[in-house]
Amino acid sequence: MKHLLPLLLVFTWALPGFTQGPASRLVFEIGQDETNYQKLSEAYPNTLLNWKQDDYTQSALLWFDFLKSMEIYAESISFNINGLKLWLHVFWDEKGGIQHLGYFIHPESRQIEKVELEAFLSSFSRQAKKPDFRSGLKLSHYTAVSFPTFARSSPR
């Protein structure tokens, strides 16, 4: 995996707007540009719970499926996320695509290079098979996560 990270990073750095604030980046560290982060949060006013009409069970199952897909993707590319504790803020467009993914590494997390984590999150956001978030709304979800999640996919 280490030999793939430089390629992922070059691809990520080559994206337009990489040096700009969160509103123009796919993956960003929360707390690095609060003004743009606030604007981004305001641009995605609907939450996962709001979309699921305050049905906590449906919201939680969809979120757990999302986290499980992240774990499966990490395993498929031999990237170890076990022991990571993060705050994640995911922003989906109306068609269900991830437009932005903010992260903050929890102080009690195992250590990881931010550049490697950002490369993984960027790759996951673009390529991995994820649950369907097509809602017709701009959605966001912000929460703390720990890996492994021990989440199970919901029955479909």
LINLINFEN-V473800 format. One line per field, one symbol per residue. ss: DSSP state (2 for helix, 1 for strand, 0 for the rest). phi: phi as a letter, one per 20 degrees, with the letter a starting at -180 (. if undefined). burial: I if it has 16 or more other C-alpha atoms within 10 Angstrom, else O. A space follows every 10 residues. Layout:
BEGIN
ss = ???
phi = ???
burial = ???
END
This chain:
BEGIN
ss = 0222222222 2220000000 0222001110 0002222222 2220011222 2000022222 2222222222 2222220000 0000111111 1100000111 1111100000 0002222222 2222222000 0000000011 1111110000 000000
phi = .gfeggffff ffffffngee fgfddfcbef oebfffffff fffcfeegff felmefffff ffffffffff fffgffdlde dfnfccddcd cdefenefeb bebbffgeff fbfgffffff fffgfedffc gedfcmcfdb bcaeccdfem fdfffd
burial = OOOOIOOIIO OIOOOOOOOO IIIIIIIIII OOOOOOIOOI IOOIOIIIIO IOOOOOOIIO IIIIIIIIII IIIIOOOOIO IOOIIIIIII IIIOOIIIII IIIIIOOOOO OOOOOIIIII IIIIIOOIOI IOIOOOIIII IOOOOIIOOO OOIOOO
END
